[in-house]
Amino acid sequence: MTNELTTDESPALTHADCLNHDDDCLGQVDYYPTHPTVRFRSNGTMIQFPRCEHHHELYYLRGEQEIERERRYQASLYCKHGTFIGDAYGADYLCGRCESE
């Protein structure tokens, strides 16, 4: 008989396992999904990376800033009347109401 480990539990993660490992790792290390867009492998499993609580919070805040930056950009494509006016790489349009003001 062999003495095999029969549980599915993996060993506990340490700060050395943190993706952003450095001297300011704080909190428990765990696997977290990508943010702001959750990504999946071709087999359907979620892509996750080990991060400590501190680095995960910083990563999450950067994702939220990216979402806000994209929201502001999308809003800049329209004038105050709701007409599409283009972006820096396309044609610039001026709606009739903005032109007459």
C-alpha positions as CSV (number, residue, x, y, z in Angstrom):
1,M,0.0,0.0,0.0
2,T,1.1,3.5,-0.8
3,N,0.5,6.5,1.5
4,E,-1.0,8.9,-1.0
5,L,-2.6,12.3,-0.3
6,T,-6.3,11.7,-1.0
7,T,-7.6,15.3,-0.6
8,D,-8.0,17.8,-3.5
9,E,-6.7,20.6,-1.4
10,S,-3.6,22.4,-2.8
11,P,-0.9,23.7,-0.5
12,A,-1.5,27.2,1.0
13,L,-0.2,30.1,-1.1
14,T,2.4,32.3,0.4
15,H,3.5,35.9,-0.4
16,A,6.2,34.4,-2.7
17,D,3.4,33.1,-4.9
18,C,1.9,36.6,-5.3
19,L,2.0,37.7,-8.9
20,N,3.3,41.2,-7.8
21,H,5.5,39.8,-5.1
22,D,7.6,42.4,-3.3
23,D,8.2,43.7,0.2
24,D,4.7,45.3,0.5
25,C,2.7,42.1,0.1
26,L,-0.1,42.1,2.7
27,G,-2.9,39.8,3.6
28,Q,-3.8,36.3,2.4
29,V,-2.7,35.2,-1.1
30,D,-5.5,33.7,-3.2
31,Y,-6.4,33.3,-6.8
32,Y,-8.4,36.2,-8.3
33,P,-10.0,36.6,-11.8
34,T,-8.9,39.2,-14.3
35,H,-10.5,42.6,-14.1
36,P,-12.2,44.6,-15.7
37,T,-12.9,41.8,-18.2
38,V,-13.0,38.2,-16.8
39,R,-11.2,36.0,-19.3
40,F,-11.6,32.3,-19.9
41,R,-9.4,29.6,-21.4
42,S,-10.5,27.7,-24.5
43,N,-11.7,24.8,-22.2
44,G,-14.0,27.2,-20.4
45,T,-12.1,27.6,-17.1
46,M,-11.6,31.1,-15.8
47,I,-8.2,32.6,-15.9
48,Q,-7.0,33.5,-12.4
49,F,-3.8,34.8,-10.9
50,P,-2.5,34.5,-7.3
51,R,-2.3,37.9,-5.6
52,C,-2.2,39.0,-2.0
53,E,-5.1,41.1,-0.8
54,H,-3.1,44.3,-1.0
55,H,-2.0,43.8,-4.6
56,H,-5.4,42.5,-5.6
57,E,-7.0,45.8,-4.3
58,L,-4.4,47.9,-6.3
59,Y,-5.1,45.8,-9.4
60,Y,-8.8,46.1,-9.0
61,L,-8.6,49.9,-8.6
62,R,-6.5,50.1,-11.8
63,G,-9.3,48.2,-13.6
64,E,-11.9,50.5,-12.2
65,Q,-9.9,53.5,-13.4
66,E,-9.7,51.9,-16.9
67,I,-13.5,51.5,-16.9
68,E,-13.9,55.2,-15.9
69,R,-11.4,56.3,-18.6
70,E,-13.3,54.3,-21.3
71,R,-16.6,55.8,-20.1
72,R,-15.3,59.3,-20.4
73,Y,-13.9,58.6,-23.8
74,Q,-17.2,57.2,-25.0
75,A,-19.0,60.2,-23.7
76,S,-16.6,62.6,-25.5
77,L,-17.7,61.1,-28.8
78,Y,-21.1,62.9,-28.5
79,C,-21.9,66.6,-28.2
80,K,-24.2,67.9,-25.5
81,H,-27.2,67.3,-27.8
82,G,-26.3,63.6,-28.2
83,T,-25.0,63.8,-31.8
84,F,-22.0,61.7,-32.7
85,I,-19.1,64.0,-33.4
86,G,-16.3,61.5,-34.0
87,D,-13.1,61.0,-32.2
88,A,-9.4,62.1,-32.6
89,Y,-8.8,59.4,-35.3
90,G,-12.0,60.0,-37.4
91,A,-14.0,62.7,-38.9
92,D,-15.1,65.6,-36.7
93,Y,-18.7,66.5,-37.1
94,L,-20.6,69.5,-35.6
95,C,-24.3,69.2,-35.0
96,G,-26.4,72.0,-36.4
97,R,-27.5,73.1,-32.9
98,C,-23.9,73.3,-31.7
99,E,-22.9,75.2,-34.8
100,S,-25.7,77.8,-34.4
101,E,-24.8,78.5,-30.7
